[in-house]
């Protein structure tokens, strides 16, 4: 389980990266390419994914919060595929909505 808390990953090429259960809270992933990446169970609380490429990324069971910045094109889809948790965070449902940008 990778701990990438507050990592600066701006413009990183993370195509097809295996980031299962990674802690990416407060990470800066703006303009990063996450196409085909697997983020199952990752923590994206307060992460900046603005302008990130999320084509066919697996967000199954990803945790995020109101401070997480999603690319505008996917923000509504991710919110719709998520359930709010008791602590105010969100979790992407692990169902047929797990892949964004299909």
C-alpha positions in Angstrom: 0.0 0.0 0.0 1.8 3.1 -1.2 1.8 6.2 1.0 1.8 9.2 -1.4 0.2 11.7 0.9 0.7 15.2 -0.4 2.9 13.9 -3.3 3.5 16.3 -6.1 2.5 14.3 -9.2 1.6 17.2 -11.5 1.7 16.0 -15.2 2.9 12.6 -14.1 2.4 9.7 -16.6 0.6 7.1 -14.5 -1.0 5.3 -17.4 -2.1 1.8 -16.3 -0.5 2.4 -12.9 -1.5 0.0 -10.1 -2.4 2.3 -7.2 -4.7 -0.1 -5.3 -5.3 1.2 -1.8 -2.8 4.0 -2.2 -3.0 6.9 0.1 -3.1 9.9 -2.3 -4.7 12.3 0.1 -3.7 15.9 -0.4 -1.7 14.8 -3.5 -1.4 17.1 -6.5 -2.3 15.1 -9.6 -3.3 18.0 -11.8 -2.8 17.3 -15.4 -1.6 13.8 -14.6 -2.4 11.0 -17.0 -4.3 8.2 -15.1 -5.7 6.5 -18.2 -6.4 2.8 -17.5 -5.0 3.1 -13.9 -6.4 1.0 -11.1 -7.1 3.1 -8.0 -9.4 0.5 -6.3 -9.7 1.5 -2.6 -7.4 4.5 -2.9 -7.8 7.5 -0.6 -8.1 10.7 -2.7 -9.3 13.0 0.1 -8.4 16.6 -0.6 -6.4 15.5 -3.8 -6.2 17.8 -6.8 -7.1 15.9 -9.9 -8.1 19.0 -11.9 -7.4 18.6 -15.6 -6.2 15.0 -14.9 -6.9 12.4 -17.7 -9.2 9.8 -16.2 -10.0 7.7 -19.3 -11.1 4.2 -18.2 -9.6 4.7 -14.7 -10.9 2.2 -12.1 -12.3 4.2 -9.1 -14.0 1.2 -7.4 -14.2 1.9 -3.7 -12.2 5.1 -3.9 -12.6 7.5 -0.9 -12.8 11.3 -1.5 -14.2 14.4 0.1 -15.5 17.8 -0.6 -12.0 19.2 -1.0 -11.1 16.7 -3.8 -10.9 18.5 -7.1 -12.1 16.4 -10.1 -11.8 17.3 -13.8 -15.0 19.2 -14.6 -16.0 16.6 -17.3 -16.1 13.7 -14.8 -17.1 15.5 -11.5 -20.9 14.9 -11.9 -20.4 11.3 -13.0 -18.2 10.5 -10.0 -20.5 12.2 -7.6 -23.4 10.2 -9.0 -21.5 6.9 -8.6 -20.6 7.7 -5.0 -22.3 7.4 -1.6 -21.8 9.9 1.2 -20.3 8.4 4.3 -21.2 9.2 8.0 -18.0 11.3 8.3 -19.0 13.5 5.3 -16.5 11.8 2.9 -17.7 9.9 -0.2 -17.0 6.4 -1.5 -17.3 5.4 -5.1 -19.6 2.4 -5.3 -18.0 -0.9 -6.3 -20.5 -1.8 -9.1 -20.8 -1.4 -12.8 -20.0 2.4 -12.4 -16.4 1.7 -11.3 -14.8 2.8 -14.6 -14.9 6.5 -15.5 -14.6 7.7 -19.1 -15.7 4.5 -20.8 
